[in-house]
Amino acid sequence: MERDELLDSQVCFALYSAARVASNAYRDGLAALGLTYTQYVTLLALWERDGVTVSALGERLRLDSGTLSPLIRRLETMGLVERRREQADERLVTVHVTDAGRAMQPRVAGVQRTVRDGFNLSPEEAVLLRDLANRFCAAHS
């Protein structure tokens, strides 16, 4: 078997493994806040840009509507976000962070720090890793 055919030589396997390790690293801290990893990244996106349409949020998170709708519904039930129909065009639904959702930010930042410190990467390494992952996604989307 050729070296480039081995599992550990595959970029896809390294990315898959890294993604699982990263999301698992957040699991305990987020669970203490009552959040899943997907709920966490949804809140991050909304803290960046509140009041986006459901479709824009799905594009930002790379989630289909079958995954996104129940996710938003659950965050609504938790009181962290709310959906609103646009008055100018009632076909458009936007998602907004509530006061309770905004109040989660400092607690989430604590989880982020804990996880970041646990990976033991220099700031430069973290930026390089992020940039390479983003470049990979951009090339294959």
BELGI-V357897 format. One record per residue. N is the residue number from 0. PSI is psi in radians with two decimals (none if undefined). BURIAL is # if it has 24 or more other ideal C-beta (glycine too) atoms within 12 Angstrom, else .. Layout:
{{N,PSI,BURIAL} {N,PSI,BURIAL}}
//
This chain:
{{0,2.35,.} {1,2.60,.} {2,-0.72,.} {3,-0.06,.} {4,-0.18,.} {5,2.60,.} {6,-0.82,.} {7,-0.15,.} {8,-0.13,.} {9,2.17,.} {10,-0.72,.} {11,-0.69,.} {12,-0.67,.} {13,-0.75,.} {14,-0.76,.} {15,-0.83,.} {16,-0.75,.} {17,-0.71,.} {18,-0.72,.} {19,-0.76,.} {20,-0.77,.} {21,-0.85,#} {22,-0.63,.} {23,-0.57,.} {24,-0.52,#} {25,-0.34,#} {26,-0.94,.} {27,-0.82,.} {28,-0.72,#} {29,-0.65,#} {30,-0.64,.} {31,-0.41,.} {32,-0.04,#} {33,0.40,.} {34,2.59,#} {35,2.96,.} {36,-0.73,#} {37,-0.65,#} {38,-0.69,#} {39,-0.90,#} {40,-0.50,#} {41,-0.78,#} {42,-0.71,#} {43,-0.82,#} {44,-0.70,#} {45,-0.54,#} {46,-0.58,#} {47,-0.78,.} {48,1.67,.} {49,2.63,#} {50,0.49,.} {51,2.78,#} {52,2.75,#} {53,-0.73,#} {54,-0.70,.} {55,-0.67,.} {56,-0.74,#} {57,-0.72,#} {58,-0.76,.} {59,-0.70,.} {60,-0.10,#} {61,0.78,.} {62,2.48,.} {63,2.89,.} {64,-0.51,.} {65,-0.46,.} {66,-0.70,.} {67,-0.73,#} {68,-0.86,.} {69,-0.55,.} {70,-0.83,#} {71,-0.73,#} {72,-0.75,.} {73,-0.75,.} {74,-0.58,#} {75,-0.79,#} {76,-0.61,.} {77,-0.15,.} {78,0.30,.} {79,-0.45,#} {80,2.90,#} {81,2.57,#} {82,2.51,#} {83,2.42,.} {84,2.35,.} {85,2.31,.} {86,-0.65,.} {87,-0.54,.} {88,1.71,.} {89,-0.15,.} {90,-0.41,.} {91,2.29,.} {92,2.25,#} {93,2.71,#} {94,2.28,#} {95,2.47,#} {96,2.38,#} {97,3.04,#} {98,-0.71,.} {99,-0.65,.} {100,-0.72,#} {101,-0.58,.} {102,-0.29,.} {103,-0.36,#} {104,-0.88,.} {105,-0.62,.} {106,-0.69,.} {107,-0.68,#} {108,-0.62,.} {109,-0.72,.} {110,-0.76,#} {111,-0.78,#} {112,-0.79,.} {113,-0.79,.} {114,-0.82,#} {115,-0.77,.} {116,-0.59,.} {117,-0.41,.} {118,-0.26,.} {119,0.78,.} {120,2.50,.} {121,2.77,.} {122,-0.66,.} {123,-0.73,.} {124,-0.71,.} {125,-0.75,.} {126,-0.77,.} {127,-0.82,.} {128,-0.82,.} {129,-0.81,.} {130,-0.70,.} {131,-0.71,.} {132,-0.75,.} {133,-0.70,.} {134,-0.71,.} {135,-0.82,.} {136,-0.74,.} {137,-0.61,.} {138,-0.34,.} {139,0.51,.} {140,none,.}}
//
